[in-house]
Amino acid sequence: MNDAASQTATQAIVLDEVFPHAPEILWATLTSGALMARWLMPPSGFEAVVGQRFTFQTTPGGAWDGVIHCEVLEVSPNRRLAFAWRSGHASNVGYGALLDTVVSFDLSPADGGTRLRLVHAGFVAPSNDATYRNLSEGWPKVFKQLDSVAAEQAPPTSLH
């Protein structure tokens, strides 16, 4: 077996979009558990502190209980948030297969607002193909919800 064949192929979901909000507004929206519940799903125990463990609950499948186990890996205010996203069960195939990935959000100044780059990396092919497909469709919807929630946080502009 050659080296290429012995390595596991992984995939990543990447979204890169400019939002018409200040970095501080996006950061607050990304790092508030109450706001996260509105654009992603309700977290249990989330705080933007390195090492903090938290969970999400989604639809169970097979031997998997539907719990997504997360741990905050990086926090750089107004610049970067990254956390581990682990779920699934080893006996599941397709939905609910064992998953060990990382989600990162990078913020940077851009004309007209803030560039937000999401990378959800570490999907192992072929065992994570179903989850990769589902989240490839889901993350763009989440970005739209994130934009709406962030817009509500922005101070109103005054017309003079």
C-alpha positions in Angstrom: 0.0 0.0 0.0 1.4 3.4 -0.9 1.4 6.4 1.4 -1.5 8.1 -0.4 -3.7 5.0 0.0 -2.9 4.7 3.7 -4.0 8.3 4.4 -7.6 9.0 5.2 -9.2 11.5 2.9 -11.0 14.4 4.7 -13.3 17.1 3.5 -14.1 20.6 4.8 -17.1 22.9 4.4 -15.9 26.5 3.7 -18.2 29.6 3.6 -16.7 33.0 3.1 -19.1 36.0 3.2 -19.0 39.7 4.0 -21.7 40.8 6.5 -22.8 44.4 6.8 -22.0 44.4 10.5 -19.0 45.6 12.7 -16.7 42.8 14.0 -18.0 43.4 17.5 -21.6 42.8 16.5 -20.7 39.5 14.7 -18.5 38.5 17.6 -21.2 39.1 20.2 -23.6 37.1 18.0 -21.1 34.2 17.7 -20.2 34.1 21.4 -23.5 34.6 23.2 -25.1 31.3 24.0 -28.6 32.9 23.9 -27.9 34.4 20.5 -26.3 31.1 19.3 -29.5 29.3 20.2 -31.3 31.6 17.6 -28.9 31.1 14.6 -27.5 27.6 15.2 -29.2 25.6 18.0 -29.4 26.0 21.7 -26.0 25.1 23.4 -25.8 23.7 26.8 -22.9 25.1 28.9 -21.4 27.3 26.2 -18.9 30.1 27.1 -16.3 31.5 24.8 -13.4 30.3 27.0 -10.7 28.0 25.8 -11.3 24.5 27.3 -15.0 25.1 27.9 -17.0 22.0 27.0 -20.6 22.3 25.8 -23.1 20.3 23.9 -25.9 20.6 21.3 -28.8 18.2 21.0 -30.1 17.2 17.6 -32.1 14.4 16.2 -30.8 11.0 17.4 -30.1 8.3 14.9 -29.3 4.6 15.4 -27.0 4.1 18.3 -26.2 7.8 18.5 -28.1 9.8 21.1 -28.1 13.0 19.0 -25.6 14.8 21.3 -22.9 16.9 19.7 -20.0 17.2 22.1 -18.0 20.4 21.7 -14.9 22.0 23.3 -13.7 25.6 22.7 -10.3 25.4 21.2 -9.5 29.0 20.3 -10.8 32.4 21.3 -9.4 35.7 19.9 -12.0 38.4 20.5 -13.4 39.9 17.3 -11.1 37.7 15.3 -11.4 33.9 15.8 -13.5 31.3 17.5 -12.9 27.6 17.0 -14.4 24.6 18.7 -14.3 20.8 18.4 -17.5 19.2 17.1 -17.8 15.5 17.9 -20.8 13.3 17.5 -22.1 10.0 16.3 -21.5 6.4 17.2 -19.0 3.9 15.9 -21.8 1.4 15.0 -23.7 3.9 12.8 -23.4 4.1 9.1 -24.6 7.2 7.3 -26.5 9.6 9.6 -25.0 9.5 13.1 -21.7 8.0 12.1 -18.7 8.8 14.3 -17.6 12.4 13.7 -14.6 14.3 15.0 -14.4 17.7 13.4 -13.5 21.3 14.1 -15.6 24.4 13.4 -13.8 27.8 13.1 -15.1 31.3 12.5 -12.6 33.9 11.4 -13.5 37.6 11.2 -11.6 40.2 9.3 -12.3 43.8 8.2 -13.8 44.2 4.7 -15.3 46.9 2.6 -18.9 47.3 3.8 -18.6 45.3 7.0 -16.8 42.2 8.2 -15.7 39.1 6.3 -16.7 35.9 8.2 -15.1 32.7 7.1 -16.4 29.5 8.4 -14.4 26.3 8.1 -16.0 23.0 9.3 -13.1 20.6 8.8 -12.3 16.9 9.3 -15.1 15.0 7.6 -13.7 11.6 6.9 -14.7 10.1 3.5 -16.7 7.9 3.0 -17.9 7.4 6.6 -18.9 11.0 7.1 -20.3 11.6 3.6 -24.0 11.8 4.9 -23.1 14.4 7.6 -20.9 16.3 5.2 -23.8 16.6 2.7 -26.3 17.6 5.4 -24.1 20.2 6.9 -23.0 21.5 3.4 -26.7 22.4 2.9 -27.2 23.5 6.5 -24.4 25.9 7.1 -25.5 28.4 4.4 -28.9 28.5 6.1 -27.2 29.1 9.4 -25.3 32.0 7.9 -28.6 33.6 6.8 -29.9 33.2 10.3 -26.7 34.6 11.8 -27.0 37.7 9.6 -30.6 38.3 10.8 -29.7 37.9 14.5 -26.6 40.1 14.1 -28.7 42.8 12.4 -31.0 42.9 15.5 -27.9 43.5 17.6 -26.6 46.5 15.6 -27.4 49.9 17.0 -30.0 51.8 15.0 -28.6 54.3 12.6 -29.8 57.9 13.1 -31.0 59.9 10.1 -30.1 63.5 10.4 
